[in-house]
Amino acid sequence: MTVIKRDGKTVEFDRSKIIIALSKANDAVEECDRITEAQMEEIADFINEKRKSRILVEDIQDMVEQKLMELDKYALAKAYIIYRYNRALVRKANTTDDSILSLIKNSNKDVMEENSNKDAVMAATQRDLIAGEVSKDLTRRMLLPEHISKAHDEGAIHFHDADYFLQPIFNCCLINIGDMLDNGTVMNAKLIESPKSFQVACNVMTQIIASVASSQYGGQSVDVSHLGKYLRKSRVKFTKNLTEKFGDEFTKEEIDKIVADRLQDELRSGVQTIQYQINTLMTTNGQSPFVTIFLNLKEGDEYLEENAMIVEEILRQRYEGIKNEKGVYVTPAFPKLVYVLDEHNCLKGGKYDYITKLAVKCSAKRLYPDYISAKKMRENYEGNVFSPMGCRSFLSPWKDENGNYKFEGRFNQGVVSLNLPQLGILAKGDEAKFWELLEDRLALCFEALMCRHEALHKVISDTSPVHWRYGAIARLEKGESIERFLHDGYSTISLGYIGLYELTKLVKGVSHTEPEGTEFALRVMRSLREHCEKWKKETGLGFGLYGTPAESLCYRFARVDKKRFGTIEDVTDKGYYTNSYHVDVREDIDAFSKFTFESQFQTISSGGAISYVEIPNMRHNLEALEELVKFIYDNIQYAEFNTKSDYCHCCGYDGEIKINDDLEWECPSCGNKDQRKMNVTRRTCGYLGENFWNVGKTKEIKARVLHL
């Protein structure tokens, strides 16, 4: 019999531990209240004879208490309960020593690989990771109710970002960059006035981004349309200076030509400042700022022409890439780019189609930008088009006291995600049982989300001046409470979910792409959405349903469930669960059909949704990729491309990456072996069984099985 411990680990059943616990409880009571050794053996035999394949340690202890009650040994049962309580206190002792020491020794793989944007070997990053381990430990032992910590450990839910829960900070936001640039801001107690030129505005913007990233744990987004004003200021300044100096010598046409040349230089330098500053600045959590740049050419914008120039230059420089330490142009991780498709640039003869063609060319080479359909987004968000937050979650529409929609300067309080496949496993194919379990789990999620909300209640503006006092979110007075920004839907709080595909397979026996499965999957999604709406109505908080792109969580939930329930075909045997509502990667479905299918779930999952398709190397077939982008505009709100070709981020090599004799992926160009710095195509791997890996046609090497 396999026993599942509280930390999720499994051990073989050991009856002697029951005897030891009962003996210690026996010693704590009067002789008349004790049981004999024979009775102890009988209790141990009773449990052993259950012969369950898997059993929770708490269930064993409950059975012991039940048998003591049946023997009328109430005092002994009480002593046993006290013994259990004391053991629980021991478990609540500090548990970070091993995790921290292994982190310093670079052997804590779970922590080191959790965030690919952090170099866990660097001392500065390790300081943040060490603090995170302390925060997770205190969160588990002290800050969360025990049953929520237990649910997290058992993989029923995931309490995101416990490594930051100890601190009074929130998840992600849309920076009110327009207000900060137009009205000035303060950093490190120094006043930064409104810029007078484009390049200075770009520099100030990147300083704001770095400061914001250091005082929150999630991503941030900035709308670069606020920079158009400053590019025009540079144009006006150049024109004025040249006219005053050379107005008598040059014609207006000649001056305009010189101004255009200088403005182009200013534009190039400013955008380069954004790209290089973001990739070279390090925040206090040991990584480059997790930032998304929103590229939206708004019809009717006073500075539309200037913004078109800015967006074009951003895409041009992203296409070129950034040189790594070896001088090779590579794709930078940040900033992420989100490009809005609208009537004037959706490749149907619009004025700005030329910029979209550049975006497509960039996607083929660098994977970014992502694409948002303004048409579909207006349908889902009361006519509005706005950026996702850096973590790809979306705000709900919210109006200020004047009835105007407001999105910038708003944020997300935090996320708790639900393990849908685990509910399907526990229901054992009984749909009625599933719905019953879902109600219980959603009540647990609500309680966990309220913990996130309550943790922010006592926060004052001094905790992060850049957010609360100097414009990123608000302009409060020193020491003022942030509480009003937590209510009435101003900020969101997100219910995430993983594994709709696996859940449907478990309950209905088919994929959610089959008609019967689709009907069930949509009912599940609508139920999740209805609960968010109910919680919103009951509390006044901005609950949202969030299709989180948490790839690491897909692996964690699957790993926990495999330990607890064993191997289940097409569920735990894969090593991962399918993200949110996505089609499983193994299904044979073309990109157009995948987008069409997933779009119906995006509409329900309005608190956050993104869809991916894998594409081959499209650099020599841009017309096909343009057709896919046109399809996005008419059919799906938010989409992204992944490539099926191998790629090394260290040197830019894009040929096939193979496994070397040491059983490591190795770039044949630069020798890079860090999988976090390369894309490796999923392909037939040559796996021959538990202990062998086939490399090439004739060579067999005894090895560990590499996960593709």
C-alpha positions as CSV (number, residue, x, y, z in Angstrom):
1,M,0.0,0.0,0.0
2,T,1.4,3.4,-1.0
3,V,0.9,6.3,1.5
4,I,0.7,9.8,0.2
5,K,2.3,12.2,2.7
6,R,1.2,15.8,3.3
7,D,3.9,17.2,1.0
8,G,2.7,15.0,-1.8
9,K,5.6,12.5,-1.6
10,T,4.7,8.8,-1.6
11,V,6.2,6.1,0.7
12,E,5.4,2.4,1.4
13,F,3.0,1.7,4.2
14,D,4.8,1.0,7.4
15,R,2.6,-0.4,10.2
16,S,5.3,0.1,12.8
17,K,4.7,3.8,12.7
18,I,1.1,3.3,13.9
19,I,2.4,1.2,16.8
20,I,5.0,3.9,17.7
21,A,2.3,6.6,17.7
22,L,-0.1,4.6,19.8
23,S,2.6,3.7,22.2
24,K,3.5,7.3,22.8
25,A,-0.2,8.2,23.2
26,N,-0.5,5.2,25.7
27,D,2.4,6.6,27.8
28,A,0.5,9.9,28.1
29,V,-2.6,8.5,29.8
30,E,-3.5,6.6,33.0
31,E,-3.1,2.8,32.9
32,C,-6.8,2.2,32.9
33,D,-7.2,4.3,29.7
34,R,-4.5,2.4,27.8
35,I,-4.8,-0.4,25.2
36,T,-2.8,-3.5,25.0
37,E,0.0,-4.3,22.5
38,A,-2.3,-6.9,21.0
39,Q,-5.0,-4.2,20.4
40,M,-2.3,-1.9,18.8
41,E,-1.5,-4.8,16.5
42,E,-5.1,-5.3,15.6
43,I,-5.5,-1.6,14.7
44,A,-2.4,-1.7,12.5
45,D,-3.7,-4.9,10.9
46,F,-7.1,-3.3,10.3
47,I,-5.5,-0.5,8.3
48,N,-3.1,-2.8,6.5
49,E,-5.9,-5.1,5.4
50,K,-7.6,-2.2,3.6
51,R,-5.1,-2.9,0.8
52,K,-5.8,0.4,-1.0
53,S,-3.3,1.1,-3.8
54,R,-3.0,4.6,-2.5
55,I,-4.1,6.2,0.8
56,L,-3.6,9.6,2.4
57,V,-1.7,9.7,5.7
58,E,-4.6,11.8,7.2
59,D,-7.0,8.9,6.3
60,I,-4.8,6.5,8.2
61,Q,-4.8,8.7,11.3
62,D,-8.6,9.1,11.1
63,M,-9.0,5.4,11.1
64,V,-6.8,5.0,14.1
65,E,-9.0,7.5,16.0
66,Q,-12.1,5.7,14.9
67,K,-10.9,2.4,16.2
68,L,-9.9,4.0,19.6
69,M,-13.4,5.4,19.9
70,E,-14.9,2.0,19.2
71,L,-12.9,0.6,22.1
72,D,-14.3,3.4,24.3
73,K,-10.7,4.7,24.9
74,Y,-11.7,8.4,24.7
75,A,-8.8,9.6,26.8
76,L,-6.4,7.7,24.7
77,A,-8.0,9.0,21.5
78,K,-7.5,12.5,22.9
79,A,-3.9,11.8,23.7
80,Y,-3.4,10.5,20.1
81,I,-5.0,13.7,18.7
82,I,-2.7,15.8,20.8
83,Y,0.2,13.7,19.5
84,R,-0.9,14.4,16.0
85,Y,-1.2,18.1,16.8
86,N,2.3,18.2,18.2
87,R,3.6,16.4,15.1
88,A,1.8,19.1,13.1
89,L,3.7,21.8,15.1
90,V,7.0,20.1,14.3
91,R,6.0,20.1,10.6
92,K,5.3,23.8,10.9
93,A,8.8,24.5,12.0
94,N,11.1,26.3,9.5
95,T,11.6,24.2,6.4
96,T,13.7,26.4,4.2
97,D,17.2,25.3,5.2
98,D,17.6,22.6,2.6
99,S,15.9,24.5,-0.2
100,I,18.1,27.6,0.4
101,L,21.3,25.7,0.7
102,S,20.6,23.7,-2.4
103,L,19.8,27.0,-4.2
104,I,23.2,28.3,-3.2
105,K,24.8,25.1,-4.4
106,N,22.9,25.4,-7.7
107,S,21.1,22.1,-7.2
108,N,17.6,23.2,-6.5
109,K,16.2,22.6,-9.9
110,D,12.6,23.3,-9.1
111,V,13.4,26.8,-8.1
112,M,16.1,27.4,-10.6
113,E,14.0,26.4,-13.6
114,E,10.7,27.9,-12.4
115,N,11.4,31.2,-14.2
116,S,13.4,31.1,-17.4
117,N,13.9,34.8,-17.3
118,K,16.0,34.6,-14.1
119,D,19.6,33.4,-14.1
120,A,19.6,31.5,-10.8
121,V,23.4,31.3,-10.7
122,M,23.9,35.1,-10.3
123,A,24.3,36.4,-6.8
124,A,21.8,39.2,-7.3
125,T,19.2,36.8,-8.5
126,Q,19.9,34.3,-5.7
127,R,19.1,37.0,-3.1
128,D,15.6,37.3,-4.6
129,L,15.2,33.5,-4.8
130,I,16.3,33.1,-1.2
131,A,13.8,35.7,-0.1
132,G,11.2,33.8,-2.2
133,E,11.9,30.5,-0.4
134,V,11.4,32.3,3.0
135,S,8.1,33.8,1.8
136,K,6.8,30.5,0.5
137,D,7.6,28.8,3.8
138,L,5.9,31.5,5.9
139,T,3.0,31.6,3.5
140,R,2.5,27.8,3.8
141,R,2.9,27.7,7.6
142,M,1.6,31.0,8.9
143,L,-0.2,33.2,6.4
144,L,-2.6,30.9,4.7
145,P,-5.3,28.7,6.4
146,E,-4.0,25.2,6.7
147,H,-6.6,23.7,4.4
148,I,-5.6,26.1,1.6
149,S,-1.9,25.3,2.0
150,K,-2.9,21.6,2.0
151,A,-5.0,22.0,-1.2
152,H,-2.0,23.8,-2.9
153,D,0.4,21.0,-1.8
154,E,-2.0,18.3,-3.1
155,G,-2.3,20.0,-6.4
156,A,-6.1,20.7,-6.0
157,I,-5.4,24.4,-6.6
158,H,-2.3,26.5,-7.2
159,F,-1.7,29.6,-5.0
160,H,0.4,31.6,-7.5
161,D,3.4,33.6,-6.5
162,A,3.6,32.5,-2.9
163,D,7.3,33.6,-3.0
164,Y,6.0,37.2,-3.0
165,F,2.9,36.8,-0.8
166,L,4.8,37.9,2.3
167,Q,5.2,41.4,0.9
168,P,2.5,44.1,0.3
169,I,2.8,44.0,-3.5
170,F,0.5,43.0,-6.3
171,N,0.7,41.0,-9.5
172,C,0.6,43.0,-12.8
173,C,-0.6,46.3,-14.2
174,L,-1.1,48.7,-17.1
175,I,1.1,51.6,-16.3
176,N,-0.5,55.0,-16.7
177,I,2.5,56.0,-18.8
178,G,0.7,58.9,-20.4
179,D,0.0,60.7,-17.1
180,M,3.6,60.0,-15.9
181,L,5.1,61.5,-19.0
182,D,2.8,64.4,-19.3
183,N,2.7,65.4,-15.7
184,G,6.1,64.3,-14.5
185,T,7.0,61.7,-11.9
186,V,9.4,61.2,-9.0
187,M,12.1,58.5,-8.7
188,N,14.5,58.1,-5.8
189,A,13.1,61.4,-4.4
190,K,14.1,63.3,-7.6
191,L,11.6,65.1,-9.7
192,I,11.5,64.1,-13.4
193,E,9.6,66.7,-15.4
194,S,7.7,66.1,-18.6
195,P,10.2,65.4,-21.4
196,K,10.8,68.0,-24.1
197,S,11.9,65.5,-26.8
198,F,11.2,61.9,-28.0
199,Q,14.6,60.4,-27.0
200,V,14.3,61.8,-23.4
201,A,10.7,60.5,-23.3
202,C,12.0,57.0,-24.3
203,N,14.7,57.1,-21.6
204,V,12.2,58.3,-18.9
205,M,9.8,55.5,-19.9
206,T,12.4,52.8,-19.5
207,Q,13.4,54.2,-16.1
208,I,9.7,54.1,-15.1
209,I,9.5,50.5,-16.3
210,A,12.5,49.4,-14.2
211,S,11.2,51.1,-11.1
212,V,7.7,49.6,-11.5
213,A,9.1,46.1,-12.1
214,S,11.1,46.3,-8.8
215,S,7.9,46.8,-6.7
216,Q,5.6,44.2,-8.2
217,Y,6.0,40.6,-9.1
218,G,4.0,40.3,-12.3
219,G,4.3,41.8,-15.7
220,Q,3.5,45.3,-16.9
221,S,2.4,46.8,-20.1
222,V,2.9,50.2,-21.7
223,D,1.0,51.8,-24.6
224,V,3.6,53.5,-26.9
225,S,0.9,55.6,-28.5
226,H,1.7,58.1,-25.7
227,L,5.1,58.7,-27.3
228,G,3.7,60.2,-30.5
229,K,3.3,63.5,-28.8
230,Y,7.0,63.6,-28.0
231,L,8.1,62.7,-31.5
232,R,6.1,65.7,-32.7
233,K,7.8,67.9,-30.0
234,S,11.1,66.9,-31.4
235,R,10.0,67.7,-34.9
236,V,8.7,71.1,-33.8
237,K,12.0,71.8,-31.9
238,F,14.2,70.8,-34.9
239,T,12.1,72.9,-37.3
240,K,12.2,76.0,-35.0
241,N,16.0,75.7,-34.4
242,L,16.8,75.3,-38.0
243,T,14.5,78.0,-39.2
244,E,16.0,80.5,-36.7
245,K,19.6,79.6,-37.7
246,F,19.3,79.0,-41.4
247,G,15.9,80.5,-42.4
248,D,17.6,83.0,-44.7
249,E,19.9,80.4,-46.3
250,F,17.6,77.4,-46.9
251,T,14.2,77.1,-48.4
252,K,11.3,75.6,-46.4
253,E,11.6,72.4,-48.4
254,E,15.3,72.1,-47.6
255,I,14.7,72.7,-43.9
256,D,11.9,70.1,-43.9
257,K,14.3,67.6,-45.5
258,I,16.9,68.2,-42.8
259,V,14.3,68.0,-40.1
260,A,13.1,64.7,-41.5
261,D,16.6,63.3,-41.4
262,R,17.2,64.4,-37.8
263,L,13.8,63.1,-36.7
264,Q,14.6,59.7,-38.2
265,D,17.9,59.7,-36.2
266,E,16.0,60.7,-33.1
267,L,13.4,58.0,-33.7
268,R,16.0,55.3,-34.2
269,S,18.0,56.3,-31.1
270,G,14.9,56.6,-29.0
271,V,13.6,53.1,-29.9
272,Q,17.1,51.7,-29.5
273,T,17.1,53.2,-26.0
274,I,13.9,51.4,-25.2
275,Q,15.1,48.0,-26.5
276,Y,18.6,48.2,-24.9
277,Q,17.6,49.7,-21.6
278,I,14.9,47.1,-21.0
279,N,17.4,44.3,-21.8
280,T,20.3,45.6,-19.8
281,L,18.5,47.1,-16.7
282,M,18.2,44.6,-13.9
283,T,15.4,44.9,-11.4
284,T,15.6,44.1,-7.7
285,N,14.2,40.6,-8.4
286,G,17.2,39.7,-10.5
287,Q,15.8,39.8,-14.1
288,S,15.1,42.2,-16.9
289,P,11.8,44.0,-16.5
290,F,8.9,41.7,-17.5
291,V,7.3,44.3,-19.9
292,T,4.9,44.2,-22.8
293,I,4.8,47.0,-25.4
294,F,1.4,47.6,-26.8
295,L,1.4,48.7,-30.5
296,N,-2.0,50.2,-31.3
297,L,-2.5,52.6,-34.2
298,K,-5.7,54.3,-33.0
299,E,-8.0,55.8,-35.6
300,G,-8.7,59.4,-34.8
301,D,-5.5,59.8,-32.7
302,E,-4.0,63.3,-33.0
303,Y,-0.5,61.8,-33.3
304,L,-1.4,58.8,-35.5
305,E,1.3,59.5,-38.1
306,E,4.0,59.9,-35.5
307,N,2.9,56.7,-33.8
308,A,2.9,54.8,-37.1
309,M,6.6,55.8,-37.4
310,I,7.3,54.6,-33.9
311,V,5.6,51.3,-34.3
312,E,7.4,50.7,-37.6
313,E,10.8,51.4,-36.1
314,I,10.1,49.2,-33.1
315,L,9.3,46.3,-35.4
316,R,12.2,47.0,-37.6
317,Q,14.6,46.9,-34.7
318,R,13.0,43.8,-33.2
319,Y,13.4,42.1,-36.6
320,E,17.1,42.9,-36.5
321,G,17.5,41.6,-32.9
322,I,20.1,42.5,-30.3
323,K,23.7,41.4,-30.3
324,N,24.6,38.9,-27.6
325,E,28.0,38.6,-25.9
326,K,29.4,37.0,-29.0
327,G,28.2,39.7,-31.3
328,V,25.5,37.6,-32.9
329,Y,22.0,39.1,-33.4
330,V,19.5,37.1,-31.2
331,T,15.9,37.5,-30.2
332,P,15.6,39.4,-26.9
333,A,13.1,38.0,-24.3
334,F,11.8,41.5,-23.6
335,P,10.0,43.6,-24.3
336,K,7.2,41.4,-25.5
337,L,5.3,43.0,-28.4
338,V,1.5,43.0,-28.9
339,Y,0.3,44.4,-32.3
340,V,-3.3,45.4,-32.8
341,L,-5.0,44.6,-36.1
342,D,-7.7,47.1,-37.1
343,E,-9.5,48.1,-40.3
344,H,-6.6,50.3,-41.5
345,N,-3.9,47.6,-41.1
346,C,-5.6,44.1,-41.3
347,L,-4.0,43.4,-44.8
348,K,-7.2,44.2,-46.7
349,G,-6.0,47.3,-48.5
350,G,-5.7,49.6,-45.4
351,K,-3.4,52.6,-45.2
352,Y,-1.0,50.9,-42.6
353,D,-0.9,47.4,-44.2
354,Y,2.8,48.0,-44.8
355,I,3.4,48.0,-41.1
356,T,1.5,44.8,-40.6
357,K,3.6,43.2,-43.4
358,L,6.7,44.2,-41.4
359,A,5.1,42.7,-38.2
360,V,4.5,39.4,-40.1
361,K,8.1,39.4,-41.3
362,C,9.2,39.9,-37.7
363,S,6.9,37.1,-36.4
364,A,8.4,34.7,-39.0
365,K,11.9,35.4,-37.7
366,R,11.5,36.5,-34.0
367,L,8.1,35.0,-33.1
368,Y,6.9,38.3,-31.8
369,P,4.7,40.3,-32.1
370,D,1.5,38.7,-30.7
371,Y,-1.7,39.8,-32.4
372,I,-4.9,41.3,-31.1
373,S,-8.0,41.7,-33.3
374,A,-9.5,45.1,-32.5
375,K,-12.7,43.8,-34.2
376,K,-13.1,40.8,-31.9
377,M,-12.0,42.7,-28.8
378,R,-14.6,45.4,-29.2
379,E,-17.2,42.7,-29.3
380,N,-16.0,41.3,-26.0
381,Y,-15.2,44.5,-24.0
382,E,-18.0,47.0,-24.6
383,G,-16.3,48.5,-27.7
384,N,-12.9,49.0,-26.1
385,V,-9.4,48.0,-27.3
386,F,-6.7,47.9,-24.7
387,S,-3.5,46.0,-23.8
388,P,-3.3,42.8,-21.8
389,M,-1.2,43.2,-18.7
390,G,2.3,41.8,-18.8
391,C,1.1,38.4,-17.6
392,R,-1.5,38.4,-20.4
393,S,-4.5,38.8,-18.1
394,F,-7.2,41.3,-19.2
395,L,-8.9,43.9,-17.1
396,S,-12.7,44.2,-17.1
397,P,-14.3,47.4,-18.5
398,W,-14.5,50.1,-15.7
399,K,-15.8,53.7,-15.8
400,D,-14.7,56.6,-13.7
401,E,-17.0,59.1,-12.0
402,N,-17.4,60.9,-15.3
403,G,-18.6,57.8,-17.2
404,N,-15.3,57.4,-19.1
405,Y,-13.7,54.0,-19.6
406,K,-10.3,53.7,-17.9
407,F,-7.8,50.9,-18.3
408,E,-4.3,52.4,-17.7
409,G,-3.4,52.8,-14.1
410,R,-5.2,49.6,-13.1
411,F,-3.8,46.3,-11.9
412,N,-4.4,42.7,-10.9
413,Q,-4.4,41.6,-7.2
414,G,-3.4,38.0,-7.8
415,V,-4.2,34.6,-9.2
416,V,-5.4,31.2,-7.9
417,S,-5.7,28.4,-10.4
418,L,-7.9,25.3,-10.4
419,N,-6.7,21.8,-11.4
420,L,-9.6,20.6,-13.6
421,P,-8.2,17.1,-14.4
422,Q,-7.9,16.2,-10.8
423,L,-11.7,16.8,-10.4
424,G,-12.2,14.4,-13.4
425,I,-10.0,11.8,-11.8
426,L,-11.8,12.0,-8.5
427,A,-15.2,11.9,-10.2
428,K,-14.3,8.5,-11.9
429,G,-16.3,9.4,-15.0
430,D,-19.5,10.3,-13.0
431,E,-20.5,13.7,-14.4
432,A,-22.9,14.4,-11.5
433,K,-20.1,13.7,-9.1
434,F,-17.8,16.1,-11.0
435,W,-20.3,19.0,-10.7
436,E,-20.6,18.4,-7.0
437,L,-16.8,18.4,-6.6
438,L,-16.5,21.5,-8.8
439,E,-18.7,23.4,-6.4
440,D,-16.5,22.5,-3.4
441,R,-13.3,23.3,-5.2
442,L,-14.6,26.7,-6.4
443,A,-15.5,27.6,-2.9
444,L,-11.9,26.8,-1.9
445,C,-10.6,28.9,-4.8
446,F,-12.8,31.8,-3.7
447,E,-11.5,31.6,-0.1
448,A,-7.9,31.5,-1.4
449,L,-8.5,34.5,-3.7
450,M,-10.0,36.4,-0.8
451,C,-6.7,35.8,1.1
452,R,-4.9,37.6,-1.8
453,H,-7.4,40.4,-1.5
454,E,-7.2,40.8,2.3
455,A,-3.4,40.8,2.2
456,L,-3.5,44.1,0.3
457,H,-6.0,45.9,2.6
458,K,-3.5,47.5,4.9
459,V,-1.1,48.7,2.2
460,I,-0.3,52.4,2.2
461,S,1.1,54.5,-0.6
462,D,4.7,54.5,0.9
463,T,5.2,50.8,0.1
464,S,5.8,51.7,-3.6
465,P,5.8,55.4,-4.3
466,V,6.2,54.9,-8.0
467,H,2.9,53.1,-8.1
468,W,0.8,54.9,-5.6
469,R,2.2,58.4,-5.2
470,Y,3.9,59.2,-8.5
471,G,1.5,58.1,-11.2
472,A,2.0,54.5,-12.3
473,I,-1.3,53.6,-10.7
474,A,-2.3,56.7,-8.6
475,R,-1.2,60.0,-7.1
476,L,-2.0,59.5,-3.4
477,E,-0.6,61.5,-0.5
478,K,2.1,60.1,1.7
479,G,0.8,57.4,4.0
480,E,-2.6,57.2,2.3
481,S,-4.4,53.8,2.1
482,I,-4.7,52.1,-1.3
483,E,-8.0,50.4,-0.3
484,R,-10.3,52.2,-2.6
485,F,-8.4,50.8,-5.6
486,L,-9.1,47.2,-4.4
487,H,-12.9,47.5,-4.7
488,D,-15.7,48.2,-7.2
489,G,-13.9,46.4,-10.0
490,Y,-11.1,48.9,-10.3
491,S,-8.6,46.1,-10.0
492,T,-9.1,42.5,-11.0
493,I,-8.5,39.2,-9.1
494,S,-8.2,36.1,-11.2
495,L,-9.4,32.5,-11.2
496,G,-7.1,30.5,-13.5
497,Y,-7.7,27.0,-14.7
498,I,-5.6,24.2,-16.3
499,G,-6.6,21.1,-18.3
500,L,-10.0,21.5,-19.9
501,Y,-9.0,18.9,-22.5
502,E,-8.0,16.3,-19.9
503,L,-11.1,16.9,-17.8
504,T,-13.3,16.4,-20.9
505,K,-11.5,13.1,-21.7
506,L,-12.0,11.9,-18.1
507,V,-15.7,12.8,-17.8
508,K,-17.0,12.3,-21.4
509,G,-14.4,10.0,-22.9
510,V,-13.7,12.2,-25.8
511,S,-11.6,15.3,-26.6
512,H,-13.3,18.7,-26.2
513,T,-12.9,19.2,-29.9
514,E,-15.6,16.4,-30.5
515,P,-19.2,17.7,-30.5
516,E,-20.1,15.9,-27.2
517,G,-16.9,17.1,-25.6
518,T,-17.3,20.7,-26.8
519,E,-20.8,20.9,-25.3
520,F,-19.5,19.7,-21.9
521,A,-16.3,21.9,-22.0
522,L,-18.4,25.0,-22.8
523,R,-20.7,24.2,-19.9
524,V,-17.7,23.9,-17.6
525,M,-16.3,27.3,-18.8
526,R,-19.6,29.0,-18.4
527,S,-19.9,27.6,-14.9
528,L,-16.5,29.0,-14.0
529,R,-17.5,32.4,-15.5
530,E,-20.8,32.4,-13.7
531,H,-19.1,31.8,-10.4
532,C,-16.7,34.8,-11.1
533,E,-19.8,36.9,-11.8
534,K,-21.5,35.7,-8.7
535,W,-18.5,36.5,-6.5
536,K,-18.2,39.9,-8.2
537,K,-21.8,40.7,-7.3
538,E,-21.5,39.5,-3.7
539,T,-18.2,41.3,-2.9
540,G,-17.9,44.2,-5.4
541,L,-14.4,42.9,-6.4
542,G,-13.3,42.5,-10.0
543,F,-13.2,38.7,-10.3
544,G,-12.2,37.5,-13.8
545,L,-11.8,34.1,-15.5
546,Y,-8.2,33.8,-16.6
547,G,-6.8,31.4,-19.2
548,T,-3.4,31.6,-17.6
549,P,-0.4,30.8,-19.9
550,A,1.3,29.0,-16.9
551,E,3.4,26.4,-18.7
552,S,5.2,25.3,-15.5
553,L,1.9,24.8,-13.8
554,C,0.8,22.4,-16.5
555,Y,3.7,20.2,-15.5
556,R,3.3,20.6,-11.8
557,F,-0.4,19.6,-11.7
558,A,0.4,16.6,-13.9
559,R,3.3,15.5,-11.7
560,V,1.4,15.8,-8.5
561,D,-1.6,13.8,-9.9
562,K,0.6,11.1,-11.3
563,K,2.2,10.6,-7.8
564,R,-1.2,10.5,-6.2
565,F,-3.3,8.6,-8.7
566,G,-0.8,6.7,-10.8
567,T,-0.5,6.6,-14.6
568,I,-3.8,7.4,-16.4
569,E,-3.8,7.1,-20.2
570,D,-3.9,10.4,-22.0
571,V,-4.0,12.3,-18.7
572,T,-1.1,11.7,-16.3
573,D,1.0,9.6,-18.7
574,K,2.0,12.7,-20.8
575,G,3.9,14.5,-18.1
576,Y,1.9,17.7,-18.7
577,Y,-1.7,19.0,-18.7
578,T,-3.0,21.1,-21.6
579,N,-3.0,24.8,-20.8
580,S,-6.4,26.3,-20.0
581,Y,-8.9,25.7,-22.9
582,H,-6.2,24.9,-25.5
583,V,-6.4,22.0,-28.0
584,D,-3.9,19.3,-26.9
585,V,-0.6,19.6,-28.9
586,R,-1.0,16.0,-30.2
587,E,-4.3,16.6,-32.0
588,D,-4.1,16.8,-35.7
589,I,-5.6,20.2,-36.4
590,D,-4.7,23.0,-38.7
591,A,-4.0,26.5,-37.5
592,F,-7.2,28.0,-38.9
593,S,-9.4,25.4,-37.3
594,K,-7.5,25.6,-34.0
595,F,-8.1,29.4,-33.9
596,T,-11.7,29.0,-34.8
597,F,-12.3,26.4,-32.2
598,E,-10.5,28.2,-29.4
599,S,-12.1,31.5,-30.1
600,Q,-15.4,30.4,-28.5
601,F,-13.6,29.9,-25.2
602,Q,-11.8,33.2,-25.4
603,T,-15.1,35.0,-25.3
604,I,-16.0,33.3,-22.0
605,S,-12.5,33.6,-20.5
606,S,-12.6,37.4,-20.6
607,G,-10.2,37.8,-17.7
608,G,-7.4,36.5,-19.9
609,A,-7.0,34.4,-23.0
610,I,-4.4,33.6,-25.6
611,S,-4.2,31.0,-28.3
612,Y,-1.1,29.6,-30.0
613,V,-0.3,27.7,-33.1
614,E,3.0,26.1,-34.1
615,I,4.2,27.0,-37.5
616,P,7.2,25.8,-39.5
617,N,10.0,28.2,-40.5
618,M,7.9,30.7,-42.5
619,R,10.7,33.2,-43.5
620,H,10.4,32.1,-47.1
621,N,6.6,31.9,-47.2
622,L,5.4,35.2,-45.7
623,E,2.2,35.1,-47.9
624,A,0.9,32.1,-46.0
625,L,1.7,33.7,-42.7
626,E,-0.1,36.9,-43.8
627,E,-3.2,34.8,-44.6
628,L,-3.1,33.5,-41.0
629,V,-2.8,37.1,-39.7
630,K,-5.8,38.2,-41.8
631,F,-7.7,35.2,-40.3
632,I,-6.9,36.3,-36.8
633,Y,-8.5,39.7,-37.4
634,D,-11.9,38.2,-38.3
635,N,-11.9,35.2,-36.0
636,I,-10.1,35.4,-32.7
637,Q,-9.2,38.1,-30.2
638,Y,-5.6,37.2,-29.1
639,A,-3.2,34.9,-30.9
640,E,0.5,34.1,-30.9
641,F,2.9,32.0,-33.1
642,N,5.4,29.3,-32.0
643,T,7.8,27.9,-34.4
644,K,8.5,24.3,-35.2
645,S,12.1,25.0,-36.2
646,D,15.0,24.7,-33.8
647,Y,16.6,27.9,-32.7
648,C,19.5,28.8,-30.4
649,H,19.0,32.2,-28.6
650,C,22.8,32.4,-27.8
651,C,24.1,32.6,-31.4
652,G,21.0,32.8,-33.6
653,Y,21.6,29.4,-35.2
654,D,18.3,28.0,-36.7
655,G,19.3,24.6,-38.0
656,E,18.7,21.2,-36.3
657,I,19.8,20.9,-32.7
658,K,20.7,17.4,-31.7
659,I,21.6,15.4,-28.6
660,N,25.4,15.0,-28.0
661,D,27.2,12.0,-26.6
662,D,26.7,13.3,-23.1
663,L,22.9,13.2,-23.7
664,E,22.5,17.0,-23.7
665,W,21.0,19.2,-26.3
666,E,23.9,21.1,-27.8
667,C,23.9,23.9,-30.4
668,P,26.3,22.8,-33.2
669,S,27.2,26.5,-33.9
670,C,28.1,27.9,-30.4
671,G,28.0,24.8,-28.1
672,N,25.2,26.2,-26.0
673,K,23.7,23.4,-23.8
674,D,21.2,25.5,-21.7
675,Q,17.8,24.4,-22.9
676,R,16.3,27.6,-21.5
677,K,18.3,29.4,-24.2
678,M,17.1,27.3,-27.2
679,N,14.0,26.1,-28.9
680,V,14.0,22.4,-29.7
681,T,11.4,21.0,-32.0
682,R,9.1,18.2,-30.8
683,R,9.9,15.3,-33.0
684,T,10.4,11.5,-33.0
685,C,13.0,11.1,-30.3
686,G,14.3,7.5,-30.8
687,Y,13.2,6.4,-27.3
688,L,13.7,2.6,-27.0
689,G,12.6,1.9,-23.5
690,E,13.2,2.9,-19.9
691,N,17.1,2.8,-20.0
692,F,18.0,3.6,-23.6
693,W,18.1,6.5,-26.0
694,N,18.9,6.1,-29.6
695,V,21.2,8.8,-31.0
696,G,21.6,8.5,-34.8
697,K,20.9,5.3,-36.7
698,T,23.2,2.8,-35.1
699,K,24.3,4.2,-31.8
700,E,22.6,3.2,-28.5
701,I,23.5,5.0,-25.3
702,K,22.4,4.0,-21.8
703,A,20.8,7.2,-20.5
704,R,18.1,9.0,-18.6
705,V,15.0,9.7,-20.6
706,L,15.0,13.4,-21.8
707,H,11.7,15.1,-21.8
708,L,10.8,16.6,-25.1
